[in-house]
Amino acid sequence: MNKPAQKIMAGVAGAVLLASGAGAALAAQQPAAADEGSRPVGATHTVADHDIRAQWLGEESDYVRVADVQGSFTFNQDGVTPNDELFNVFGTAILSMCSKPAPELAAGQDGVATYFVNVGGHVKESFTVDLSELDDEEQEALMGCSCATGSPFGQAAVIGVPLASVVGMADLEDGVNTVTAYGADGYGEPLPLQYALDKNALLVYQVNGEELKASEGSSLQLWMPETVARYFTRNIASIELTREDAVPEVASVDPMYRNKIEIKNSADGCAFEAGDEITFEGVADDCGSPIAAIEFSFDGGRTWTACETDGATADKWVNWQFTASFEEKGDYEMTVRARTADDVVSPLSASLAFAVR
């Protein structure tokens, strides 16, 4: 008799963001054994005077160990982080979208939608543009947002006007190589102009179907594909196009926080019988490199089952589901990590304990 399939209860782990609209599987892959020589090495990283250590998972434990577990795997790149989660999770300090709450994303936001922005710098004539008049230039994108030195990451459906459309309106002086979007609070991070154009930066006025509003000044936001969230500036008051002696470098994700992976389930209150099909699900993201595979271990990291994510792109996260069954009763632990197209393994894996009775 076939055993029923059971899905581990959905929940939130750590700082992971809730994903909506991510239920449909768009691709299915055959699992394969991961290379034994691809074990992550130990590393120590310091954040705010705290040492974070990632290390090999092969220590002894009381969990039932099963090598090379086979199962079914699906993934997609759909889903968005609800605006109230973007507001709550990307908010602790004083600077960019990644480090302070964004009132324009909060539920029941007050204010008005204002899309004026001043353009100046090394241009032959400064000007002001109202993006609401550039309807023909409007673009929609599903875009990820990931912090450089922390675990939070999210994804949103945004609508706006390409930065390139505004730059194209400017009569630039010779040698302009830098663009900086300044918020109403004076915050701005310089970017290489060509980089911003190549990445198709968007001046956004709608997030997840909600029009952005501000109590004063512009409600525009700068969203940068495949770029860390420190450059996602909000309430843009001005855009400066300048000629700098040295083109600014673009910050990248701290190596300890590359290739982030989260489990979106909790086993609390779940009762599984031997032979039940159990579905695990979660999300992975790497800022700048596509996720190439999701890898699972049920024996403390001794063996890994690799599930390829063919066709995944770097600008969006990967929602994954893995279903397997276990015949032996006991306590188990599933560990999951991701691998990128440039062969980086998640420095910080994620684990979930569950029991088969």
N, C-alpha and C positions, 0 to 999 in steps of 0.2 A: 504493500500500500504506500502511495506517495505521501511523504510528510509535507505539512503545510509550510509555506514560506512565511517568515516573520521578519518584520522590520524593527530594528532597534529604535526605541522611542526617540523622537527628535528632541534636540535640546541645544543648549549653548555651552561651549567649552571655552573657558578663559576669555580672551578678548575677541573671539571670533564674532563676525557680524552675521545676522540672520540673512538668508537669501530667500527671495520670493520668485515665483515663476520659473523654478529650475527643475521641475519634476520630470519633464519629458527627456528621455535618453535619445540623443541624436547619433550616437556611434557606438558600436560594440566591437570589442577586441578580444583576441585569444590571449590569455595569460601565458607567460613564459618565465623560466627561471632567470633571475638576475645574475650577472657575473659575480663570482665569489670575490674577485679582486677589487670590488667597487665599494668596500666598506668606508664609511666616513671616518675621518681621523679625529682625535680629540682636539678641542680648541677652547681657549678661555677668552672671554670678551667682557669688558667692563662697561657698565652703563650706570651712570649716577652713583658711582662708588660701590656698585654691587657687581660681584664676579658671577658670570653666567658660564657654566661649563657644559659643553656638548661632548659626549663620549660614546664609545662603542657599547652596544646594548647586551653583550653576551654574558652578563653576570648570572649566577645561579639563582633560581627562584622556585617556588612551589607550583607554578603554572604548568598545565599540560602543554607539552611542546609537540607541534606537528610541523614537519618539514615540507616545504614546497607545496603549500596548500593551493589547490586548484579551485576555480569557481568562475562565475560569469562577471563580466565587467562592462560597464557603460559609462559614458561621459558626455557632457555638453559644455558649452561656454555661455549659457543663458543666465538669466537671473539678475536681480538688482538688489542693492542694500537699501532698505527703506530710509526715507529722508530723516526720520527721527533717530535712526541708528547712526547715520552719518553725522548728525548733530551731536549725539552723545559720545560716540566712541572716538571721533577725531576731535577731542577737546580736552586739553589739560593746562595749557599755558597761554602764550601771548602772541604767537606769530601767524603762520600760514594756516591753511585749512587743516593741515595735519596736527596743529598744536593748539588750536583754540576753538571753542564752539562757534558754529556759524548760525546766527539767529535767522538768516534768510532761509535756512533749511528746516527750521522748527515748525511743528504742526501749529496751525492757527496763527501764522506769522502776520504781523502788522506791517504797515508801511505801503509804499507804492513801488511799481516796477519802473525803473529809470535806466535807460540804456545809452545815455550820453557818455562819451569818453573824449578826453583831450589828448591830442597827439603832438609831441614836440621833440626837442633834442636837436640833433644835427640834421634838421630838415630846413629847406629853404623858406618854408612858411608853416608856422604852426596852425592847427585847425582843430575843430570839434566835430565829431561825427555822432549821429544818432543811429545806433545799430538797428532800431526798429524800422528804419527806412531801407534796409538792405535785405528785403525779403527774398530777392532772387539769389542771394548768396547763402541762404540758410542751409545748414547741414545738421544731420542727426547722427549720433554715434553712441555705441555702448562702450564705456571706457572704465578701466580700473583706476584705483587710487590707492597707493601703498606708501606707508611711512618708511623712511630710510633707516631709522634706528629704533624701531619698535615693531610689535607684532600686528597692530591693526591694519586691515586692508578692506577695501570695499569696491563696489562696482555700481555704476549708475548709467541710465539712459539720458543723455544730455542733448540739448538743441541749442545751437548758436551760430555765430558767423566766424569763418576762419580768420585767424589773425592776418593771414596773407592778404585778405580783402582790404583790411585797413592799411597795411603796409603799402599795398599797391596804390593807395590814394595819396601817399606822401611823396613829395619831391625830395629825395634823399641827397644829402651832400656826399661827396666821394668818401669811400672808406668806411661807411657805416657798417658795423659788424656786431652790434649788441642791441638787444631789446629788453626793456624792463617794464613790467606792468606794476604800477604802484596802487595800493589800496588806499581807501580813505584815511586809514590810520598811519599812512606813510610807509607801510611794509612793501618791499619789492625785492625780488631776486633776479639779478641779471642773467640773461641766457644768450648764447650765441644766436644771432639772428638767423643764420642759415639752418641751425639745428631746429629752432622753433618752427620754421617754415617747412622743413623736411618732415617733421613729426605731425604736421597739420594741427598746430595748436588751435583751440577753439575759444572764442569769447562767448561764454555760455550765459543764457538767460532763462533756461528751463531745465529742471532736474527731475527725472522720474515723473514727468507729466505735470509738475507744479511750477508755475511761474515764480521766479525769484523776485523778492521785494526787499526794500531797505527802508529804514526809518528816516535816513537822510543820505543824500548822495546816490551814486550809481549802485545798482544791484547786480552788475555783471561780475562774472568769475572767469578766470583763466584756467582752462583744463588742458593738461599736457599729456598726450598718450605716451606710454612706456617711459615715464619720468616720475621721479619720487615726488611725494605730495608737497614738499616744501615750496615747489614752484606753482602750486595751485592757489593762486592769489584771488581773493574775493573783494567785493565792493570796489572794483577798479575805478579809480578816478582819472588816471592818466597813463599813457603809454609813451615811454621815452625811447627814441631810436638814436643811438649814439655811436661815435667812433672812439674806440678804446685802444690804448697801446697794445694790450694783450686781450685776446678773445677769452671771455670767462670760461672756466671749466664747469662742466655739468656734474653735480654731485650724483653719486650712485648709492645703491642700497649697501649698508654695512654688510660685509660678508657673512656675519653671524645671522643676519635676518633675510638673506636671500632665500628664494625657493620656499616660501612659507606654506605650511600645510596645516589644516585644521580638520578635526572630526566633528561632524554636526549632529552626532547621536549621543544619547546617554543610555546605558544599560540598566539604570535604576528602575526597579519595579518590573523588569522583564524576566520571564520564565521560559527557558528554552529546553526542549527535550532532544535527546540524541536523534540525529537525522534531520532535525529541522533545518530549513534553509534560512540563514540569517543574513540580512542585508545591512552593510555598513555604508555610510555615505559621508561626504565631506567636500572640501574645496581646497584648491592649491593655487598659488599665484607666485610669479616671479617677475619683477619689474625689469623688463628689457630683453628677456629670453623666453621663448615658448616652452611650456611644460611638455616634455617628450614622453614621460611615462610616470605612472603612479605605481609604487612598489609596496608590497604587503609582506609582513613576517608574522608567523604565529609560533616561532620557536626562539624568541629573544634575540632576533637579528642574525641567527646562524645562516638561515636561508631566506631568500626574498623572491616573491612572485612578481614579475614585472608585467605591467599592463600598459601597452603603448597608447598614446593619445595622438594618433596621426591626424595632422591637419590643424592642431591647436595653434592659436596665434598668441603673440606676446602681449597684445594690448588688452586681453581679457583673461579673467580667471578660468579655472577648470573645475566644474562640478563633477564629482566622481561617485560611482556606486559599485560596490563589490559584494557579491553574494556567494556564500560558501556554507557547507554543512559539516558537522562534526559528530562522529559516532561514539567517541569515548566521553563518559561523564567526567566532570571536573571543572576547575577554574582555568580560564584561558585569558590570554592577553594578545590583542591585535595591535601591531605597530605599523604605522604607515609613513612613508616618506615620498618625496617627489624627485624626479630627475629632469634637468633642463636639456635643451638642445645643445648647449655648450658643455654638457656632462657634469654639471654641478648637482650634488646630492644635498637634500635638505640638511643643513647643519643641526637643526632642531626638529626631530621627528615628533610624531604625536602617537599616543597609545590609548587604548580603551580595554578595560577588563570586563569580562562577562562570564557567565556560568552556564554550563549544560548539565541538567539534572535527569 
